[in-house]
């Protein structure tokens, strides 16, 4: 398998790993700390991905066993799914935010998202016609397989403002909740390089949803505040998990903020005409054509995140009727 690796900054390498889904590639980042090696994110634990990682490392003269530090930006399968394999082979110190460790535990132990009575009630409250769909269809195909092989407990938790010395480099941690509650960026201040995971993608908008098990009631507010937060840092090179590297992080952050403002306005226009629950609003905004149930679920809870944010900010109201929550404008 030909290695796909490129040096994007002296001693910092972008590695392209295949995914059996869309997006079809994840970018992970290898950092030569001159005497030590760090890897940010891991890809999924599939034979193709592990082989691609091995070939890429071979290009710079090292093996998985030579890695010293492993940082997960967040718990998702494409970012942390091979961490247990890498940890076992390298004994690299493995770091993840505490909120993400809690999500790893849930991912490894839970059934379908609506399997519990509490989750079922949550789905029904927001208008999701759960009885129309088989529960197993609400799980991504890889869940419960070896493709997700995360370290269940990291060596240390990441925290906002941490500075991790490794070799002759310093890796700073910026906590950016939203896409995931413990999502973190890795900032190399001297180099003015920012490894952004899924927080700042150049072409697509990361999913931000409010789910039954969400540790926050306002993930979209968290996400927007995180977009403002990252603009305080001096950055010349942005390294995303999906899409090409880019340079103007402030411009992209503001684009994402404007996207969500537009999407909220679209949703509020719908509930201005008639109070509706999140599922019905999602069907108008995202379209009600045939699609996998997992996508319908994601659209519903992304819509819910927008509506709850609008309520918190005072631009919408909600009321309960007949066991369902309806949103409307004043």
C-alpha positions as CSV (number, residue, x, y, z in Angstrom):
1,X,0.0,0.0,0.0
2,X,1.6,3.3,-1.0
3,X,2.1,5.6,1.9
4,X,0.2,8.9,2.0
5,X,2.2,11.3,4.1
6,X,3.4,14.8,3.6
7,X,5.5,17.2,5.6
8,X,3.3,20.3,6.1
9,X,5.7,22.1,8.4
10,X,9.3,21.2,9.4
11,X,9.0,18.0,11.4
12,X,5.1,17.9,11.3
13,X,3.6,15.4,9.0
14,X,0.1,14.9,7.7
15,X,-0.9,11.3,7.3
16,X,-4.0,10.3,5.2
17,X,-5.8,7.2,6.5
18,X,-8.8,5.6,4.8
19,X,-12.2,5.4,6.3
20,X,-15.0,3.0,5.2
21,X,-17.6,5.8,5.2
22,X,-17.9,9.5,4.4
23,X,-15.7,11.3,4.8
24,X,-13.5,8.7,3.2
25,X,-10.2,10.0,4.6
26,X,-9.0,11.2,8.0
27,X,-5.9,13.3,8.4
28,X,-3.8,12.4,11.5
29,X,-0.7,14.3,12.4
30,X,2.8,13.0,13.4
31,X,5.1,15.4,15.2
32,X,8.9,14.9,15.3
33,X,9.8,16.4,18.7
34,X,13.5,15.5,18.2
35,X,14.0,12.7,20.6
36,X,10.4,11.8,20.8
37,X,7.4,11.3,18.5
38,X,3.8,12.4,19.0
39,X,0.7,11.3,17.1
40,X,-2.5,13.3,17.1
41,X,-5.5,11.1,16.3
42,X,-5.4,7.5,15.1
43,X,-8.0,6.6,12.4
44,X,-10.2,3.6,12.6
45,X,-9.0,0.2,13.6
46,X,-9.3,-1.4,10.1
47,X,-6.6,-3.5,8.4
48,X,-6.3,-0.8,5.6
49,X,-6.0,2.0,8.0
50,X,-3.4,0.3,10.2
51,X,-1.4,-0.7,7.2
52,X,-1.5,2.9,5.8
53,X,-0.3,4.2,9.1
54,X,2.6,1.7,9.2
55,X,3.7,2.6,5.7
56,X,3.5,6.3,6.4
57,X,5.6,6.0,9.5
58,X,8.1,3.9,7.6
59,X,8.6,6.8,5.2
60,X,10.1,8.8,8.1
61,X,12.0,5.9,9.5
62,X,10.0,4.9,12.5
63,X,7.4,2.3,13.5
64,X,4.3,2.4,15.6
65,X,6.4,1.0,18.4
66,X,8.5,4.2,18.4
67,X,5.6,6.5,19.2
68,X,5.9,8.2,22.6
69,X,2.8,10.3,22.9
70,X,-0.8,9.8,21.6
71,X,-3.4,12.5,21.8
72,X,-7.0,12.1,20.9
73,X,-8.8,15.2,19.9
74,X,-12.0,13.5,20.8
75,X,-13.5,10.0,21.2
76,X,-15.1,9.5,17.7
77,X,-14.3,6.2,15.9
78,X,-12.1,7.9,13.2
79,X,-10.1,9.8,15.7
80,X,-9.6,7.4,18.6
81,X,-10.6,4.1,17.2
82,X,-7.1,2.6,16.9
83,X,-5.7,4.0,20.1
84,X,-5.8,0.7,22.0
85,X,-3.8,-1.0,19.2
86,X,-1.2,1.8,19.2
87,X,-1.0,1.9,23.0
88,X,-0.4,-1.9,23.2
89,X,2.3,-1.8,20.5
90,X,4.1,1.4,21.6
91,X,3.2,1.9,25.2
92,X,2.8,5.6,24.2
93,X,1.4,7.9,26.9
94,X,-2.2,8.3,25.8
95,X,-4.2,11.5,26.5
96,X,-7.9,12.3,26.1
97,X,-10.3,14.8,27.8
98,X,-12.2,13.4,30.7
99,X,-15.6,14.1,29.0
100,X,-14.4,12.0,26.0
101,X,-13.3,9.1,28.2
102,X,-16.9,9.1,29.6
103,X,-18.1,8.9,26.0
104,X,-15.8,6.1,25.2
105,X,-17.3,4.1,28.0
106,X,-20.8,4.8,26.8
107,X,-19.9,3.8,23.2
108,X,-18.4,0.5,24.4
109,X,-21.3,-0.5,26.6
110,X,-24.5,1.0,25.2
111,X,-27.0,-0.5,22.9
112,X,-28.9,1.5,20.2
113,X,-29.3,5.2,21.2
114,X,-33.0,4.7,22.1
115,X,-32.7,1.4,23.9
116,X,-33.3,2.7,27.4
117,X,-36.7,4.0,28.7
118,X,-35.2,7.4,29.4
119,X,-33.7,7.7,25.9
120,X,-37.0,6.4,24.3
121,X,-38.9,9.2,26.2
122,X,-36.4,11.8,25.0
123,X,-36.9,10.7,21.3
124,X,-40.6,10.7,21.6
125,X,-40.7,14.0,23.4
126,X,-39.0,15.6,20.4
127,X,-41.4,14.0,17.9
128,X,-39.0,11.3,16.6
129,X,-41.3,8.4,15.3
130,X,-39.1,5.8,17.0
131,X,-41.6,3.0,16.5
132,X,-41.2,3.3,12.7
133,X,-37.6,2.3,12.8
134,X,-35.7,-0.8,14.0
135,X,-33.5,0.0,16.9
136,X,-30.5,-1.7,15.4
137,X,-30.6,0.7,12.4
138,X,-29.9,3.6,14.8
139,X,-26.4,2.4,15.4
140,X,-23.6,3.0,12.9
141,X,-22.4,-0.1,11.2
142,X,-19.0,-0.1,12.9
143,X,-20.4,0.0,16.4
144,X,-19.8,-3.2,18.3
145,X,-17.0,-4.2,15.9
146,X,-13.2,-4.2,16.2
147,X,-13.2,-1.1,14.1
148,X,-13.6,0.9,17.3
149,X,-10.8,-0.2,19.6
150,X,-10.2,2.8,21.9
151,X,-8.1,3.0,25.0
152,X,-10.8,2.7,27.8
153,X,-8.8,4.9,30.2
154,X,-6.1,7.3,29.2
155,X,-2.9,7.7,31.1
156,X,-3.8,11.4,31.8
157,X,-6.8,13.6,31.1
158,X,-6.4,16.6,28.8
159,X,-7.4,19.9,30.2
160,X,-7.8,23.4,28.8
161,X,-4.5,25.3,29.0
162,X,-2.3,22.2,29.5
163,X,1.2,22.6,28.2
164,X,2.8,19.2,27.3
165,X,6.6,19.3,26.9
166,X,7.9,16.6,24.6
167,X,11.5,16.7,23.3
168,X,12.2,20.2,22.1
169,X,8.5,21.1,21.5
170,X,5.6,22.3,23.7
171,X,2.1,21.1,22.8
172,X,-0.7,23.3,24.2
173,X,-4.2,22.1,24.7
174,X,-7.2,24.2,23.8
175,X,-10.6,22.8,24.9
176,X,-13.2,23.4,22.3
177,X,-16.5,21.7,23.3
178,X,-19.3,21.6,20.8
179,X,-18.8,18.8,18.2
180,X,-17.9,16.6,21.2
181,X,-18.0,17.7,24.8
182,X,-14.3,17.2,25.4
183,X,-13.0,18.1,22.0
184,X,-9.5,19.5,22.2
185,X,-7.1,21.2,19.8
186,X,-3.3,20.9,19.9
187,X,-1.5,24.2,19.5
188,X,2.2,24.6,18.8
189,X,2.7,28.2,19.8
190,X,6.3,28.7,18.6
191,X,5.5,27.2,15.3
192,X,2.1,28.9,15.0
193,X,0.5,25.6,14.0
194,X,-3.0,24.5,15.2
195,X,-4.2,20.9,14.9
196,X,-7.9,21.3,15.0
197,X,-9.5,17.8,14.8
198,X,-13.1,18.4,13.6
199,X,-13.6,21.8,15.1
200,X,-12.5,23.8,12.1
201,X,-13.0,21.9,8.9
202,X,-12.3,23.8,5.6
203,X,-15.2,22.5,3.5
204,X,-17.8,20.9,5.8
205,X,-19.6,21.8,9.0
206,X,-19.0,19.4,11.9
207,X,-22.1,17.9,13.4
208,X,-23.4,19.5,16.7
209,X,-26.3,17.7,18.2
210,X,-28.2,17.5,21.5
211,X,-28.7,13.8,22.5
212,X,-30.2,12.0,25.4
213,X,-26.8,11.4,27.0
214,X,-25.4,14.9,26.3
215,X,-23.4,16.2,29.3
216,X,-24.4,19.7,28.2
217,X,-27.8,21.3,27.5
218,X,-26.3,23.7,25.0
219,X,-23.8,22.1,22.7
220,X,-24.4,24.6,19.9
221,X,-23.7,27.5,22.3
222,X,-20.5,25.7,23.4
223,X,-19.5,25.2,19.8
224,X,-20.0,28.9,18.8
225,X,-18.2,30.1,21.9
226,X,-15.3,27.7,21.0
227,X,-15.2,29.3,17.5
228,X,-14.8,32.7,19.2
229,X,-12.2,31.3,21.6
230,X,-9.8,29.9,18.9
231,X,-9.6,33.3,17.2
232,X,-7.5,34.6,20.1
233,X,-4.6,32.5,19.1
234,X,-1.8,33.5,16.6
235,X,-2.0,30.8,13.9
236,X,-0.3,30.6,10.5
237,X,-1.1,27.0,9.6
238,X,-4.4,25.1,10.4
239,X,-4.3,21.3,10.2
240,X,-7.8,19.8,10.1
241,X,-8.9,16.1,10.4
242,X,-10.8,16.3,7.0
243,X,-9.9,18.4,4.0
244,X,-6.8,20.3,3.1
245,X,-4.6,22.4,5.4
246,X,-5.4,26.1,5.4
247,X,-4.2,29.4,6.9
248,X,-6.9,31.8,8.0
249,X,-8.5,30.2,11.1
250,X,-10.4,33.3,12.0
251,X,-12.1,33.6,8.6
252,X,-13.2,29.9,8.8
253,X,-14.4,30.3,12.4
254,X,-16.5,33.3,11.4
255,X,-17.9,31.4,8.4
256,X,-19.1,28.6,10.7
257,X,-20.7,31.0,13.1
258,X,-22.5,32.7,10.3
259,X,-23.7,29.3,8.9
260,X,-25.3,28.5,12.2
261,X,-26.9,31.9,12.5
262,X,-28.4,31.3,9.1
263,X,-29.6,27.8,10.0
264,X,-31.2,29.1,13.2
265,X,-33.0,31.8,11.3
266,X,-34.3,29.2,8.9
267,X,-35.6,27.1,11.8
268,X,-37.2,30.0,13.6
269,X,-39.0,31.0,10.4
270,X,-40.6,27.6,10.4
271,X,-41.8,27.7,14.0
272,X,-42.9,31.3,13.6
273,X,-45.7,30.0,11.3
274,X,-46.7,27.1,13.6
275,X,-45.3,25.6,16.8
276,X,-43.4,22.4,15.9
277,X,-41.3,19.7,17.5
278,X,-37.6,19.2,16.6
279,X,-38.3,16.2,14.3
280,X,-40.8,18.1,12.2
281,X,-38.5,21.1,11.9
282,X,-35.7,18.9,10.8
283,X,-37.7,17.3,8.1
284,X,-38.4,20.7,6.6
285,X,-34.9,22.0,6.9
286,X,-33.0,18.9,5.9
287,X,-35.7,17.3,3.6
288,X,-37.8,14.3,4.3
289,X,-36.6,12.1,1.5
290,X,-35.6,8.5,2.1
291,X,-32.3,8.3,4.0
292,X,-30.6,6.0,6.6
293,X,-32.2,6.3,10.0
294,X,-28.9,7.2,11.6
295,X,-28.9,10.3,9.4
296,X,-32.5,11.2,10.3
297,X,-31.6,10.9,13.9
298,X,-28.5,13.2,13.5
299,X,-30.6,15.8,11.6
300,X,-33.2,15.7,14.4
301,X,-30.8,16.3,17.2
302,X,-28.8,18.9,15.3
303,X,-32.1,20.7,14.9
304,X,-32.8,20.3,18.6
305,X,-29.4,21.8,19.4
306,X,-30.3,24.9,17.4
307,X,-33.8,25.2,18.9
308,X,-32.6,24.9,22.5
309,X,-29.9,27.5,21.8
310,X,-32.5,29.8,20.5
311,X,-34.6,29.3,23.7
312,X,-31.6,29.9,25.9
313,X,-30.8,33.1,24.0
314,X,-34.4,34.3,24.2
315,X,-35.2,34.1,20.5
316,X,-37.7,31.2,20.9
317,X,-39.9,29.5,23.4
318,X,-41.0,26.0,24.1
319,X,-44.0,24.3,25.6
320,X,-45.0,20.8,26.4
321,X,-48.3,19.3,25.1
322,X,-49.4,15.7,25.0
323,X,-46.0,14.4,25.9
324,X,-44.2,16.4,23.2
325,X,-42.1,19.6,23.2
326,X,-43.1,22.2,20.7
327,X,-40.9,25.2,19.8
328,X,-42.3,28.6,18.7
329,X,-41.3,32.2,18.5
330,X,-42.7,34.9,20.8
